[in-house]
Amino acid sequence: MRIVHICSVAPPQGGGMGAVAYQEVRRLRALGEDATLVAPQTSSASPTDGVRQSDDGWSASPSGHADMRTADVGVAHLPAYRIGNVGRLMGLDIIVKDADIVHLHYPYYFTAGRLAALRRQGKIKKLVMTLHMDATDKGWRWLAAEGHRRFFQKRVLDAADLLLVSTLDYARHSSFAPWVEDPRLHELPFGVDTETYRPSSLVPSPSSFGIPEGAKVVGTVSVMDRAHPFKGIDVLLRAAAILPPDVHVLLVGDGDRRKDHEQLAKDLGLGERVHFAGRLETSRLVEALQDMDVFAFPSTTRAEAFGLAMLEAMACGVPVVASDLPGVRAVAQGAGLIVPVNEPVALTESLRRLLDDPVSRKNFSKAALSKATQYSWDNHVRVLLSHYQTLCA
């Protein structure tokens, strides 16, 4: 079966959408399927000539860390007309020609419209869409996203043969709500690699991230760029400023807004208590998660729909404090505490509650680990492949 996944980002760029597309394509290929991930060319990726498949691959996480060239996933980086993560891929019509399944990771404005048109014209055999989230931003970008949702989204989604969502909770509270009862829509939660992300089996040792011995550690993993303003790093920093001085913050990730966050940490008097680890390879990311006493997930808008990084922390046995957002709360439920959105004081109180109560923290740690084992990329891809086979039967 020839399968083409299309996403507005792909590793080594950070972000959950690209990480999901990567995992699906890599694991489909491991099952013997002819799967390719297509994404726009960036300054960090060499262009594919528009029709040929590259054998370059990456091991990626939502934080944007990357192990380069694992050579186990096909990635085609196409030239594109783009503004941020919006744009039109050049050569798209050629690369989807004769594919059995074209799988779009939505939203990807303009490209989504073109694929929908090709499906209506019968030039795509089967079109699958994973509805990741409602894009949010400010100014003209918000107006553009809202305009698409209002005037074009129905026509785009109605062209799909199959619609997938990570949680029905998110779907019901998003612009995708009109499709929740549509028989084409199915819930398919994302996964976590529990062989990689797991609690440390070693005796606790001094942190390798500059955190003093005996400190309590709150951490998070996030892309820190202008395409992800909803990650709530500023909310976490303002909450940390209220926490006792023995609480340190470990931030994993990078991007063009990192300097803004570093400056805010200094302005809040947190210069010695906030540790910016940058992008990390997988093994180091796991070490960072294992160093955390609590994982904070303070996202501020419905652009956050699931929480892959949070799930990786749960798989390492780290209890979470997460925003009360649709989808996010479904993943976090039982693994920690849910807090109101964009309220640093409420976040502080919940972090303090877990940090000061070792018994509760241990109980939530066990619950987080147990819940994470329910999410499996292998199961996810088997169900996904079953959907494909049903469509092509």
N, C-alpha and C positions, 0 to 999 in steps of 0.2 A: 504494500500500500504506500503510495507517495503522498506525504503529508507536508504541508508548508505552513509553518507558524509565522505570523507577522506581528511585530511589536514595535512601539515607538522607541524603545530602548533595548539594549542587550549588553551583557557583560563585555568589557569591564566597567561600563557605566553602572552606577548604583540604582537601587529602586526595586520595589517588590514585583512590579509587573515583569521586568526583565528577568528577575530571579525565577519567577514561576515559569515563564516561557522556556528558560534555560533547562530547568529541571524536567519539564515535560518532554522536551525534544531529546535531551540526553538519554532519558530513560526509555523513550520510544525506540531510539536507535539501539539501545541495549537489548530490546526485545526483538530486534531484527527488522524494524520498520525503516523505510527510507524517509526520514524526517529531517527537515531543515528549518532553522530559525533565520528569519529575514528581518533586518533592522536597518535604520539609516546609518550611513557612514558618519563617523565622528573623527575628530583630530587624533584620537587614540586607536583608531581602527583603520587598517588598510582597506581600500575599496575592493569589493568583488566586482567583476566586470559586468554584473547585472543579470547574468543568467547561470553562471557556473557556481557550484557549491564549494565553499571553503572548508578545509578540514581543521581550521583553527578552533580552539575551544577554550572555555574558561570555567573555573569553579567559582560560583558567585553567591553572594548573600545580599540581602537588602541593604546592608551597610555600605556596599560598594567595595568591600575587600575582594581581591581576586587572585587566584592562582592561575597564572597564564599558561596557555598552550597545553592543556591536558589531552588535546587531540581526540576527544571522545564525543564531540558534538559538532554537527555541521552548522556553520554560521555564514550567512551571506550578508555582507555589509554593502548596501546599495547607495549610490549617490541620491540625494534628496533635496527638494526644495523644502526648507523647514524654518519655522520660527519656534524656538524652544523644542517641545516634544510634539508639535503639530506640523504636519506637512504632507507632501506627496512623494512617494518613492518613485524613482525613475527606473524603468524596466520592469515594473511590477507585473504588467500584463503578460510578459514573457515568462517570468519565473513561476507564475501560478498556472500557466497553461498545462493542461493534462494532469494536474494534481487531483488525486482522489478526494482529498480533504484540504480545504484552506481554513486555517484556524486563526482568527483575528483576536488579539488582546485589546479590548476596547476599554477606554476611549483612545482612538487614534484618528482625530478629525482629518477630513479630506481623503486620507487613505481609506477610511471606513466607507465613505460615500462611493469611492471608486469600486471597491470590492462588492458593495451591495448592487451597484449597477451591473457589474459583470455577472453576478449571480442571476439577476433578473433577466439578463440577456442570454442566459444559458451557457456562458463562457467559463463559468466555474461549476464544477459538478456538485459539490456540497460545501456549504459555508457554515462554520461553527464560530461562535463568539463567546469568549469569556468576558463577562461584564464585571470589570474589576472595581470601579468606583465612579462617582461623580467628580469630574475635574472641578477644582475650585481655585480661584486666584483673586487678584484685585484688578481694578481698572478695566481697560479694554480687553484683557485676557478673560476676565470673568464675563464680560458682555458677550465675547465670542463663544465661550462655552455655553452660556445660557441660551444664546441664540440658536446654537446647534441643537441643544436639547429640546427647545421649543418648536423649532421649525423643521428639523431634519432627522432627529433621532428615531422617530417612529418608522420612517421609511427605511432607515438603515437596519434597524433591528428586525423589522418585519421581513427582510430579505433573507434572514438566517434560517438554516434548517435546524439548528440546535443552539440554545442559549444556556450558558453555565454561570452560576454564581457561587462564591465561596461560602456564603451563609444566606439563608432566607431572611434572617434578621436584618441584614443590611439591605437586601433587595426590597423588603417591605417599606423601608424608610428612605428610599432613594428614588431617583427618577425612573428606576426600573420597576417600580411598584405595579404599573399597569400590566406587566408581563408575568407577575408571580403566579397567576392561575393559568397561564398559557401552558398547554401540554408540551411545548418545545423547551420550556425552562426547567432545569434540574439543578439541585444543590450538589456541589462537589468541592468539599473543603480542601484547601491546600495542605501541604504536608511538611514534615521535618525529618531529617536524617538522624534517627536516634542512635545509629552506630557511631556517628561523628560527634553529635551534640549529646553529652551525657555528663552526669556528676563526676567529679574527680574521685579517683580511687586512692589518691595519695594523701599522706598526712599533710595538713595545711602548712604551707611554707610562706615566707615573706613574698609580698607581691612584687612582680617584675615590672610594674607600671608606675613606680615611684610613690606608691601609697604607703605611709608609715605603718609599722606593725601595730596592731591593736585598734586601728581605725575601723569604723563601720563604713561600708561601701554601698552607695547607691549608684547604679549605672544604667546606661541605655546604649542602644546601637541605632544609628540613624544616618542617612544621607544628610549632609549639611549644605544644601545648595538652594538656589532660588526657585528651582522647580518643585521643592518640597518645603514650602514655608509653614506647612501645617504640622510639622513634627513636634512642635512644642518645646524645643530645647530651651528657649527663653523662659518658659513657664517652669521648667525643672530648675533652672539656675536661680530664679526668684524664690522658689520653694526652698532650695538649698541654703539660701542666705538666712533663712529663719531657723534652720536646723542647728543643733549644737556643733561646736567647733571640731568635735571628734568624728564628724560625718564627712566623708570625702565623696566626690562625684567622679566617676570614670565614664568618659564619653568616647565611644568608638565610632569612627566615620570621618568623612572629609567632604569638602566641597567649597564652592565660592563664598559661602556664608560663614565658614569656620572662623575667620578673623573677627566677624561681628560678634560671634558667641564668645570668643576669647576676650574681646574688649568688654562685653557685658559682665563676664566673670570678674574682671579686674575692677570694674566700676562698682560691683556689689561687694567688693572686698574678699573675693573668693579665689584670688590668684594662686594661693598655696594649697587650696582644697579641691580644685577642679583639675583633672588630668585628661588632657586631650591625647588619645592614643593614635588618632589617624586611622587610615585604612589598614586592616590587618589580614594576613593570610588566615586560612581556616583554623589551623592549629593554634595560632595566637588568639584568634577570636574566641575559641573555646576556653582558653586560659583566662581571658578577660571576663567571660561570663561566669566562670567558676570562682573568680575573685569577688563577685558581687554578692552582697547580702540580700539586696532587693533590686529588682529590675523595674525601672520606671518607664511607662509608656504614655506620655502626657499629650498625645496628639490632640489637635484643636478643631478639626473639621471632618466632615464626612468624606473628604478625600482619602482618609485612612479608613479602610474597609475590613481589614482582617488582622494583620500583625504578625508577619512571618518572623521578624526579629524577636518579638515577644515569645513566640512559640519555641524558637531555638533556646531562649533563656529557660523556659519551662522545662525543656528536655534536659537541661543541665541541673535541674532541681532548684531553680531560683524562683522564689515567690514574686508575684508581680503586683504593682499598683498601676492600674490602667484607667484611661478616660472612659466615661460612660457614653461610648459611641456605638451605634449599631454595627454589628459584626465584630468589632473589637471586644465588646463585653461578652459576646458569645464564646469567644476563645478564652478570655481571662476568667470567666465565671468559675468559682471554686478554687482557682489557683492563686488567689490573692484578694485584693480589695479594689473595688470600682469607685471612682471619684468623679465629681462633677467636672465638666469640661472647662478648661481655661481658668481654673481657680487655684492659684498657687498656695493659698492658705489651706484649702482642703487637701491638696496634694501633700503639703507639709505634715498635716495631722495624720494622714494615713501612713506616710513613710515613717514618721516617728513611732506610730503604734506598732508597726512590725519590727522596727529596729530595736525598740525597747522591750519587746516581748519575745524572748527566744523560743518559748513553747509554741506560740502562734506561728512564728516564722518557720519552725521545723514542721509543724503540721501542714502549713501551706506549701512548703517545699515538697513534701511527700505527695500532696494533692496535685501540684503542678507537674511533677514527674509522671504521675499516673495518668493525668489527662493528656500529656504530650504523646504518650505511647499510643493513644487512640488515633493519632494523625500519622499517616504513613505515605510517603511519596510513592512507594511501590504499589500500595492499594489504590492510590489516586490514579496512577497511570493505567493500571489494569481496568479500572472503571472507565477512564477516558477512552481507552482502546475499544472497550466493549461498545461504547456509544458510537465510535467511528464505524465499527463493523456493522452495527444495526443500520446506520445511515446508508452504508454501501451495499447492504444485502439486496 
